[in-house]
Amino acid sequence: MAAAPGGPGPAGAASAVLRRVPWPSALAAALVTGYVTLFVLASVHTSYDTWGALLILPALMAIGTPLLARIAAANPERDVFRLLLLAMTAKLLCAFPRYLMAFVLYGGAADAKMYHQKGSELAAYLDQADLLGGVHYDLGMKVAGTGFVIIVTGIVYAITGPSLIGGFLVFSWLGFWGLLLFWRALQIAFPEADTRKYAKLVFFLPSLLFWPSSIGKDAWMMFCLGLTTYGTARLLDRRFGAFLCIALGSVGTAMVRPHVTALAGAGLMVAYVLRRRPQQVSALGPLRTILTAVVLGAMAVLMLQQVSTFFGTDGTGGDAVNQVLSETSRRTSQGNSMINATAPEDAAPKFSLNPAGLPVAVISVLFRPFPFEASNIQNLIQSVECFALLVMFVRAWPRLSRLPRLFVQRSYVAFAAVYTLLFCWAFSTINNMGILSRERVQVLPLALVLLVVPATSASRGRTTDRRPPPVWRVSPGQWGARRTPEPPGRPVAAPLPTAAPAAPPVRSTVPPSSTTAPPSTTTAPPSTAPPSSIVSPSPSTSQGGSTAP
C-alpha cells in the first residue's frame, strides 16, 4: 500500500527535506561556486587580458550598488532601486556583445584595439614614472580628440590593469552613469514629466545600451554630456554646484568633440534666457544674473575657438561652418553603408545653411536607416529601432503639440529642443549609416525628453494621466531619512478636543466708584458645538513645514 503524499515513506521524507532547504541561500552558494570555478579556469587557460574582467565586473557592481541605493532612497517612484540595478547590470552585460562585434565580427578592425594598445603603453609608463617629478610622455598625436581618449584609457588601465574586456566594462559603466545623470536632470528641472517612462526609454533603448559600451569616444561623451545636462538642470533650478558640473562636463566633451560642446552651450544659453524668474528677488539677484551671463558667454567663445582649432578652420563664420560640414560628409562617404553617393570629382560638397532643410535633417538623423535602406544585418536591426522611435513620436503627437508652449514655460524643454535640432542639423551631413548610428546616441537622451512631456489640455488645465503625482520622501536632491506620505484620499482624524486652560483673573485698574454698576451674575451658556466643528491645526503647520513636494 503506497504511503500518502507528505506522510511517512520515501516520498514524504523527500518532500520534508526539500521544504527545509533554504533555496535562496543555496542558489547564491551555487552562483558563487560557479563564478569561482570559472575564474580559476580562466586564470589558468587565458591571460589577464581576458580573465581580468572577472575581477573588474564584481568590483564595478560593488561600487555602483550602494550609490544606486542612496539615489533610490529619496526617489518618489516605486521600485526605483530594482530598476536602476537592472539597468546597470544590463549596461555592463552589453559590453560583451560590443566586444564580440569589434573583435570577432569585424576581426579587430575597430578603434578600441588602438585605444587598448596605446592605453596599455601609457599605463606601463605611469606605473614606472615618478608622478611627483612630472609626466613627460609623447602620445605621437595631439591631445584633443583621439589622444585624450588614449589618456583616459591609460589612467583606467593604471588602476585596473591592462585588460581589454575589463576596459570595455569600465567604459560601459561610465556610459551608464551618464544615462543616470540625464534621468536625474529631468527629475530636477522638469518634475511634471513622466520620469518613469523616461527611465525605461533611456536605460533600455538598444542603441543607448549597445554603442556606448566599448573603449572609445562614445561612452566618454555619454558620461560628460550627462554631467553637463545635470549641471544645466541644477542651474535652471538654482541649485548649488551647477557651474562645477557644467564646467567639468564641458571640458570633458570639448577634449573629444568640441562641436558637440558648442551645440550644448547654445541650448544652455537659450534655456538660461527663458528660465523662470523667482517671485522674490534678492538684492544680489541682478548681479548674479549678469555674472552668469558673462561666464556662459565666455564659455561659448572658448568653445567656438576650440571647434575652429579642432577642425583647422579660419574663423567661426558661415564659411567655416560650411567647410566643417563638407569635410564631415567627405570623410564619411565610404563603405557599403553610404547614404548618398558622391561624385569622385566632388571632394567636398557644399551645404546650404538654410533652416528650411531642418525637418529633413531631423528625420535623417533620428529615424534612418529605414528598413528598405538596410544593407546588412546590423543596419536592419538598427532600422527596427528607428522605425519604433518614429512610431512613438507619431503617437505622441498630443504631447508634441504642446512643445511651443512648454518651450517658453519650461526652460529645460527649450534646452532639450534646441540641442536636438542643432545636433540633427549638424550631423545630417554624415554620409554613412554605421557612423550615424553610433553618433546618434549623443542626441537620443535629450530627444526622448520630448516624448515624456505631460499631455495636458491647455484649455481645461487637466491632464490625461490619471495617476497621482509622486511624493518625494525627502526634498529633491537631498539625502536623509525616508518620509512616508499619507495615502491620498484617507481622511485625517481630528485630535480629540481638550479643555481649554482657564484664563487667569484680570484685575481691574479702574478705581471703585459709587456709580459703578454691580457685576452681572449671569454666565454664558456652555458651547454646544459638536467636536467635529473644532478646528485643529494641520500636521504640516504644527510642525512648521509644508507637505507639498
Buried (B, 14 or more C-beta within 10 A) or exposed (E): EEEEEEEEEEBBEEEEEEEEEEEEEEEEEEEEEEEEEEBEEBBEEEEBBBBBBBBBBEBBBEEBBEEBEEBBBBBBEEEBBEBBBEBBBBBBBBBBBBBEBBBEEEEEEBBBBBBBBBBBBBBBBBEEBEEEEEEEEEBEEEEBBBBBBBBBBBBBBBEBBBBBBBBBBBBBBBBBBBBBBBBBBBBBBBBBBBBBEBBEBBBBBEBBBBBBBBBBBBBBBBBBBBBBBBBBBBBBBEBEEBBEBBBBBBBBBBBBBBBBBBBBBBBBBBBBEBBEEEEEEEEEEEEEBEEBEEEBEEBBEBBBEBBBEBBEBEEBEEEBBBBBBBBBBBBBBEEEBBBEEBEEEEEBBEBEEEEEBBEEBBBBBBBBBEEEBBBEEBBEBBBEBBBEBBEEBEEBEEBBEBBEEBBEEBBBBBBBBBBBBBBBBBBBBBBBBBBBBBBBBBBBBBBBBBBBBBBBEEEEEEEEEEEEEBBBBBEBBEEEEEEEEEEEEEEEEEEEEEEEEEEEEEEEEEEEEEEEEEEEEEEEEEEEEEEEEEEEEEEEEEEEEEEEB
